[in-house]
Amino acid sequence: MSLTEQKTDQAIEILNELGIDLWLTYVRKTSEIHDPALYFLLEESWLTWQSAIIITKSGRKIAICGRYDVPNIELMGVYDTIIGYDESIKEDLLKILDEVKPETIAINYAEDNVAADGLTHGLWLRLTKMLDGTQYREKLISSDNLLAALRGRKVQMETDRILKAIEISERGHAHLANSVKLGMTEQDLEKILLDFAKDNNVTLSYPPLINIGAETTIGHGKGSAEIILKRGDLINIDYGVFYEGYASDIQRLHYVLKEGEESPPEIVQSAFNTVMEAISAGADKLKPGVKGWEVDIVAREVIIDAGYIEFKHALGHQIGRNVHDGGCLLGPRWEKYGQSPFKTVEEGQIFTLELHVFVENYGFCSVEEDVIVTKEGCKFLSDRQTELNLIKL
């Protein structure tokens, strides 16, 4: 069974669970604006004119699209009803709604979940104009909760692809650790990882993030050509890849020994130990039924109690079809995150666990792991880093 068949079947189960009658994904020219929901609805196909992909809780799978897109949808073998139109989608859309008579229609917008927010303002205006004067205009709701569940609850095929992406990412990290030399810049290390992805025929799930020493700038910026690796530097590498459309997201930490050193300075080792303790605290808390913020806070308190400055991001995000996959967030109850930290952790979700502290004169101490939520708690999918990797050059 194809992944699209599995995920659309799963969507029907979720519709019934949430009491939603109909899920409507309304799109156009998807080669320009690709709605995130289409990852689970269309495989590699794309749509040109205004199109409506409809799944009902009774089990119907319906595609309304321009006539020239019909053959591609038919080849998928997923949709039981495929309707092609020439002049306007309105008549066929209203006919289907009249057949189903939904009391709730989940459409592709969300306030807090980017992975469920593909409906443009222009298409919202067109959709509501088509529905004006009908009973359906007032039955529209966000597909946020539906997409959060659909993206989060991984079927085995999805988990297998993420595991492969993790394995490739870890090999990339190991390759870099064996390739570093004194005098290399952040951009030099970035190129090593870019070349590794090319040699392994994979694409990156995000540009490699390279941080060397205390002068680096933590965040999502491009590596510097001015920051040069020297002894006594911490090296933080954030590197992930896509494998068959599914992402990994892993950070690894290295310390370049000074001459005469056999172990890192106490200040560096203590920081690393604190990061390990915080990640373990988050992992111990992560299980089905807890809220995302409840996982974040236990790890955050470890960092604060140890006297470090609080990290200004979430402890963990979901990964899947994207490296930041939306839905439940293991994050603090900050306004910018909206309702995401208040969502409930579910079995089958795959999260990152990541945080950092700054070690004066040495750099950023940060590690990131990928974990899956199980019935009892969580399981590390990545080969967890438990010791600071020491590099002698």
C-alpha positions in Angstrom: 0.0 0.0 0.0 1.4 3.4 -1.0 2.2 6.0 1.7 -0.6 8.2 0.3 -3.1 5.4 0.7 -2.0 4.8 4.3 -2.1 8.5 5.3 -5.5 9.1 3.7 -6.9 6.1 5.5 -5.3 7.4 8.7 -7.0 10.8 8.0 -10.4 9.1 7.9 -9.7 7.6 11.3 -8.7 11.0 12.7 -11.8 12.7 11.2 -14.0 10.2 13.1 -11.9 10.6 16.3 -12.2 14.4 16.2 -15.8 14.5 15.1 -15.1 16.3 11.8 -17.3 15.5 8.9 -15.1 16.6 6.0 -11.6 17.7 5.3 -11.2 20.1 2.4 -7.8 21.2 1.1 -8.2 24.0 -1.4 -5.2 24.9 -3.6 -4.1 26.1 -6.9 -0.8 26.2 -8.9 0.9 24.0 -6.4 4.2 24.2 -8.2 4.3 27.8 -7.0 2.7 27.4 -3.5 2.8 23.9 -2.2 0.3 23.4 0.6 2.0 21.2 3.4 -1.1 18.9 3.5 -0.3 17.8 -0.1 2.6 15.7 1.1 0.0 13.2 2.3 -2.6 13.7 -0.4 -0.8 13.7 -3.8 2.6 12.0 -3.7 4.6 13.6 -6.5 1.6 15.0 -8.5 0.9 18.8 -8.7 -2.2 20.7 -9.5 -2.7 23.7 -11.8 -6.1 25.3 -11.5 -8.1 25.6 -8.3 -8.5 22.2 -6.9 -10.2 20.6 -3.9 -9.0 17.4 -2.2 -11.8 16.1 0.0 -11.7 13.3 2.6 -14.9 12.5 4.5 -15.3 10.7 7.8 -17.5 8.2 6.0 -14.5 7.1 4.0 -14.9 8.9 0.7 -11.8 10.3 -1.1 -12.6 12.9 -3.7 -10.5 15.1 -6.0 -11.9 18.0 -7.9 -9.4 19.5 -10.3 -8.8 20.9 -13.8 -9.4 18.4 -16.6 -5.7 18.2 -17.5 -4.7 17.1 -14.0 -7.2 14.2 -13.9 -4.9 11.6 -15.5 -2.2 12.1 -12.9 -4.7 11.7 -10.0 -6.2 8.6 -11.6 -2.7 7.0 -11.8 -2.4 7.3 -8.0 -5.3 4.8 -7.5 -6.2 6.6 -4.2 -9.3 8.7 -4.9 -12.7 7.0 -5.5 -14.2 10.1 -7.1 -12.2 12.3 -9.5 -14.0 15.2 -11.1 -12.4 17.3 -13.8 -13.8 20.8 -14.7 -13.2 23.5 -17.3 -14.7 26.8 -16.4 -15.3 26.8 -12.6 -14.8 24.5 -9.7 -17.8 26.0 -7.8 -20.6 23.9 -9.2 -18.8 20.6 -8.6 -17.7 21.6 -5.1 -21.1 22.6 -4.0 -22.6 19.4 -5.4 -20.2 17.3 -3.3 -20.9 19.4 -0.2 -24.7 18.9 -0.8 -24.1 15.1 -1.1 -22.1 14.9 2.1 -24.0 17.5 4.1 -21.2 18.2 6.5 -21.7 20.0 9.8 -18.0 20.7 10.1 -15.5 21.4 7.3 -11.8 21.5 8.2 -9.9 23.7 5.7 -6.2 24.3 5.3 -5.5 27.2 7.7 -4.2 27.5 11.2 -3.0 30.3 13.5 -0.1 28.5 15.2 0.7 25.4 13.0 2.6 26.4 9.8 2.3 22.8 8.6 -1.5 23.2 8.5 -1.6 26.8 7.2 -1.3 26.5 3.4 -4.5 28.4 2.4 -3.6 31.8 0.9 -5.6 34.8 1.7 -6.7 35.1 -1.9 -8.0 31.5 -2.0 -9.7 32.1 1.3 -11.6 35.0 -0.3 -12.5 32.9 -3.3 -13.6 29.9 -1.2 -15.8 32.0 1.1 -17.3 33.9 -1.9 -18.3 30.5 -3.4 -19.9 29.5 -0.2 -21.7 32.7 0.5 -25.4 32.2 0.6 -25.0 28.5 1.5 -25.1 26.8 4.9 -21.5 25.8 4.5 -19.9 29.2 5.0 -20.4 29.0 8.7 -19.2 25.4 9.0 -15.6 26.1 8.2 -13.0 25.3 10.9 -9.2 25.0 11.0 -7.6 21.7 10.1 -4.9 22.4 12.7 -5.8 19.5 15.0 -6.4 17.1 12.1 -3.0 17.9 10.5 -1.2 17.8 13.8 -2.4 14.2 14.4 -1.9 13.1 10.8 1.7 14.5 10.6 2.6 13.4 14.1 1.3 9.8 14.1 3.9 8.1 12.0 3.1 4.9 10.1 6.0 2.4 9.9 7.0 3.6 6.4 7.5 7.1 7.7 9.5 6.0 10.7 11.7 3.8 8.5 12.6 6.7 6.2 13.4 9.0 9.2 15.6 6.2 10.6 17.5 6.1 7.3 17.8 9.9 7.3 19.2 9.8 10.8 21.7 7.1 9.8 23.0 9.2 6.9 23.2 12.3 9.0 25.2 10.5 11.7 27.6 9.3 9.0 28.0 12.9 7.9 28.8 14.0 11.4 31.4 11.2 11.8 32.9 12.2 8.4 33.3 15.8 9.5 34.9 14.8 12.8 37.5 12.9 11.0 38.1 15.7 8.5 38.6 18.8 10.6 42.0 20.5 10.6 43.5 23.5 12.4 43.0 26.7 10.4 39.7 25.5 8.8 36.9 28.1 8.8 33.2 27.5 9.6 32.6 27.7 5.8 35.3 25.0 5.3 33.4 22.7 7.6 30.1 23.5 6.0 31.6 22.5 2.6 32.6 19.1 4.0 29.0 18.4 4.9 27.6 19.8 1.6 30.0 17.6 -0.3 29.0 14.6 1.9 25.3 15.1 1.0 26.1 15.3 -2.7 28.3 12.2 -2.6 25.5 10.3 -0.8 22.7 11.6 -3.2 20.6 13.2 -0.5 19.4 16.7 0.0 19.8 18.7 3.2 16.8 19.2 5.5 18.3 22.6 6.3 21.7 24.3 5.6 24.4 22.9 7.9 24.9 25.1 11.0 28.5 25.4 12.0 29.7 27.1 15.2 33.4 27.3 16.1 34.7 28.8 19.3 33.5 31.8 21.4 33.3 34.3 18.5 30.6 32.4 16.6 27.0 33.5 16.4 24.5 30.9 17.5 21.4 30.6 15.4 20.5 29.8 11.8 23.1 31.9 10.0 25.6 30.8 7.4 29.0 29.8 8.6 31.7 32.5 8.7 34.7 32.6 6.5 36.5 34.7 9.2 36.2 32.3 12.2 39.1 29.9 12.1 39.4 26.7 14.1 42.0 26.6 16.8 42.9 24.5 19.8 40.6 25.0 22.8 37.5 25.6 20.6 34.2 23.9 21.0 32.7 22.9 17.6 28.9 22.5 17.4 27.6 21.0 14.2 23.8 20.9 13.3 23.3 18.7 10.3 20.3 16.8 8.9 19.2 15.3 5.6 16.1 14.2 3.7 15.7 10.6 2.8 12.7 9.9 0.5 11.0 13.0 1.7 11.6 12.6 5.5 14.0 14.6 7.6 16.6 14.1 10.3 17.9 16.8 12.6 21.0 16.1 14.8 23.7 18.2 16.6 27.0 16.9 17.7 29.6 18.6 19.9 33.4 18.4 19.7 36.3 19.9 21.7 39.7 20.5 20.2 42.3 19.7 22.8 45.0 22.2 23.6 48.6 21.1 23.5 49.3 18.9 26.6 45.6 18.4 27.3 44.2 14.9 27.6 40.7 16.0 28.7 38.6 19.1 28.4 38.8 21.9 31.0 36.4 21.5 34.0 34.2 24.5 32.8 33.7 22.7 29.5 33.0 19.3 30.9 30.6 20.7 33.5 28.6 22.5 30.8 28.4 19.3 28.7 27.3 17.3 31.8 24.5 19.9 32.4 23.3 19.6 28.8 23.3 15.8 29.1 21.3 16.0 32.4 18.8 18.4 30.8 18.2 16.3 27.8 17.8 13.2 30.0 15.3 15.1 32.1 13.2 16.0 29.0 13.5 12.4 27.7 12.3 11.0 31.0 9.3 13.3 31.0 8.3 12.7 27.4 5.5 10.2 27.1 1.9 10.0 25.8 -0.5 12.3 27.6 1.7 15.1 28.8 1.6 18.6 27.4 4.5 19.9 25.3 5.4 22.6 27.8 5.6 20.1 30.6 8.5 18.4 28.9 10.2 21.6 28.1 10.1 23.0 31.6 11.9 20.1 33.3 14.8 20.4 30.9 14.8 24.2 31.1 14.9 24.1 34.9 18.1 22.0 34.9 19.9 24.7 32.8 18.6 27.5 35.0 19.3 25.8 38.3 22.9 25.2 37.1 23.4 28.9 36.7 23.4 29.1 33.0 21.5 31.7 30.9 18.1 30.2 29.8 18.0 29.1 26.1 15.6 31.2 24.1 13.9 28.5 22.0 11.9 25.3 22.5 13.4 22.1 23.8 12.1 20.1 20.9 10.0 20.1 17.7 8.6 17.3 15.7 10.3 16.1 12.5 8.8 14.3 9.6 8.0 15.7 6.1 9.9 18.8 7.3 12.6 19.4 9.8 10.1 21.5 11.8 6.9 19.5 11.4 4.3 21.5 13.3 1.8 20.3 15.8 2.7 19.6 19.4 5.9 21.6 20.4 8.1 20.8 23.4 8.3 24.5 24.1 7.7 27.1 26.8 4.4 28.9 27.2 5.5 32.0 25.3 3.2 34.0 23.1 5.1 33.4 19.9 4.4 29.7 20.1 0.6 30.1 20.5 -1.2 26.9 21.5 1.5 24.6 20.2 3.1 23.9 23.7 -0.4 23.1 25.1 -1.0 20.2 22.7 -0.7 16.7 24.0 2.1 14.3 23.2 1.0 11.2 21.4 2.6 7.8 20.7 4.3 7.7 17.3 5.4 11.3 17.3 9.1 11.9 16.6 10.7 14.9 18.3 14.1 16.5 18.6 15.6 17.2 22.0 18.0 20.1 21.8 19.3 22.9 24.0 22.5 24.9 24.6 24.6 26.8 27.1 27.4 29.2 26.4 30.9 28.5 27.8 32.8 31.7 28.0 36.1 31.7 26.0 35.2 28.2 24.5 31.9 28.5 22.6 28.4 27.0 22.5 27.8 23.7 24.1 24.8 22.1 22.4 23.6 18.6 21.5 20.5 17.5 19.6 18.9 14.0 19.5 15.9 12.5 17.6 13.5 10.4 19.7 10.2 8.6 19.1 7.3 8.5 21.6 6.4 5.0 22.7 3.6 3.7 24.8 5.8 3.8 27.9 7.9 6.9 27.2 10.4 7.7 24.5 13.2 5.9 22.6 16.3 7.5 21.1 16.4 7.0 17.4 19.8 8.7 17.0 22.9 7.1 18.5 22.9 9.4 21.6 26.0 11.4 22.3 26.8 10.9 25.9 30.5 11.9 25.9 32.1 15.1 24.6 34.0 14.1 21.4 37.7 15.1 21.9 39.7 16.0 18.8 43.5 16.0 19.0 45.1 18.0 16.2 
